[in-house]
Amino acid sequence: MTFEYAPAPESRAIVDIKPKYGHFIDGEFLPGKKHFATINPATEEVLSQISLGGLSDVDKAVAAAQKAYTKTWSKLSGKERGKYLYRIARILQERAREFAVLETLDNGKPIRETRDIDIPLVAAHFFYHAGWADKLDYAGLGKSPQPHGVAGQIIPWNFPLLMLAWKVAPALATGNTVVLKPAETTSLTALLFAEVCQQAELPDGVVNIVTGDGSTGAAIVNHPGIHKIAFTGSTEVGKKIARAIAGTNKKATLELGGKGANIVFDDAPLDETVEGIVNGIFFNQGHVCCAGSRLILQEGIADELIEKLKVRMAKIRVGDPLDKNTDLGAINSREQLSKIQELASAGDAEGAERWSPACDLSAKGFWFAPTIFTGVTQAHRIAREEIFGPVLSILSFRTPQEAIEKANNTPFGLSAGVWSEKGSRILWATQQLRAGVVWANTFNKFDPASPFGGYKESGWGREGGKHGLASYLKEGK
């Protein structure tokens, strides 16, 4: 007997979306000159009109941030700065449901992920960094380390509010002020965060938010009043930023693309491993830079595990992101859906075998069924390029050394996973893997106290933990 899940939609009544938004500069919202639509990717409904920031808007934001840094923020003690971060964290907790619903509407991810993962982690980052604000002398950067000044921050669309927290919280804790640009398809929670800054009575100009597209981000990167760049996004754009700031004194952290390997040895607990694989690639529709998008299986267990994985994938519920039962929501944009479809078609053309469970996908919105490819080799595009969607490439290995060689055979180096019951094997593998984050018998677990970042074309620098503070500070004596 099969039991169907009854719809359990979350009400959107808690969210008040304005028909048009301006930029948040110097503590107030200023009207923009040009606007573009932001839509709900699950329905293609226009949610609001977002301002397209230009050079003059960036100039105003940087001037406000510099004034706030010089006159207010840099003069406050760490203890006083920490009080503001604690206040922001508590307000975020109080308004958690509002943020969760708005994030789901604007991004397309399931409400159970925004409610249970994204927003709690956002508050946790502000709480964590609030605790560091008056303890920077103990961060291993010498006595009395100093902030850089104005930080320009550009965040992606896959975790809009969480990436804001990853960047704004350490910047404020260390005494910097901020000019932030959210992704053009997911600006609404950043603009709601601006209201939180007002509610927390954060001094004017400490946080400034300029919305727009890539040209707005380029204006921030190239502005002479910006002292530190923090960017999360594609490797292609990260390279452009690195070239743009070469020869300047600007500091940068770049958290870029990934092609994470999930290695399963033949002694791994298979049922537990299947859950980790599903979480590793289908969490957030696969819109995760550290997703376990390459599954590397030891030959002896490959067939059995793939069958178990197919059974589990058949139970993934794809549908309305606001439904509390939904496991896999909408793809964020038509552009991203086209990229996923193009790479999946390349997998078909190159001889890999595609499998997806039966899914009823809506005619409206942007949808892609959870998909695995078997018969994949290292030469396939789906094994080399970042798909950034719910698509898993499955390879096999015979010896542990072969697994490591396949895992490291990528231009990226952001994440990896190892599944085994032997601690010695896990420790050996983690030492061999060229990845910034390696999970053992789990995947996609995050904590504000744990540094995150990659090697090679996955960027440089770390965010989170004590290590993440270093990029926002000049070493003291």
Sequence and secondary structure as in RCSB ss.txt:
>XXXX:A:sequence
MTFEYAPAPESRAIVDIKPKYGHFIDGEFLPGKKHFATINPATEEVLSQISLGGLSDVDKAVAAAQKAYTKTWSK
LSGKERGKYLYRIARILQERAREFAVLETLDNGKPIRETRDIDIPLVAAHFFYHAGWADKLDYAGLGKSPQPHGV
AGQIIPWNFPLLMLAWKVAPALATGNTVVLKPAETTSLTALLFAEVCQQAELPDGVVNIVTGDGSTGAAIVNHPG
IHKIAFTGSTEVGKKIARAIAGTNKKATLELGGKGANIVFDDAPLDETVEGIVNGIFFNQGHVCCAGSRLILQEG
IADELIEKLKVRMAKIRVGDPLDKNTDLGAINSREQLSKIQELASAGDAEGAERWSPACDLSAKGFWFAPTIFTG
VTQAHRIAREEIFGPVLSILSFRTPQEAIEKANNTPFGLSAGVWSEKGSRILWATQQLRAGVVWANTFNKFDPAS
PFGGYKESGWGREGGKHGLASYLKEGK
>XXXX:A:secstr
        B  STT    SB  EEETTEEE  SSEEEEE TTT  EEEEEE   HHHHHHHHHHHHHHHHHTGGG
S HHHHHHHHHHHHHHHHHTHHHHHHHHHHHH   HHHIIIIIHHHHHHHHHHHHHHTT GGGSSS SS EE SE
EEEE  SSSHHHHHHHHHHHHHHTT EEEEE  TT  HHHHHHHHHHHHTT  TTSEEE    HHHHHHHHH TT
  EEEEES HHHHHHHHHHHTTSS EEEEE     EEEE TTS HHHHHHHHHHHHHGGGG  TT   EEEEEHH
HHHHHHHHHHHHHTT  BS TTBTT SB   S HHHHHHHHHHHHHHHHTT EEE       SSS     EEEES
  TTSHHHHS   SSEEEEEEESSHHHHHHHHH SSEESEEEEE S HHHHHHHHHH   SEEEES  S   TTS
 B  EETTEES BSHHHHHHTTEE   
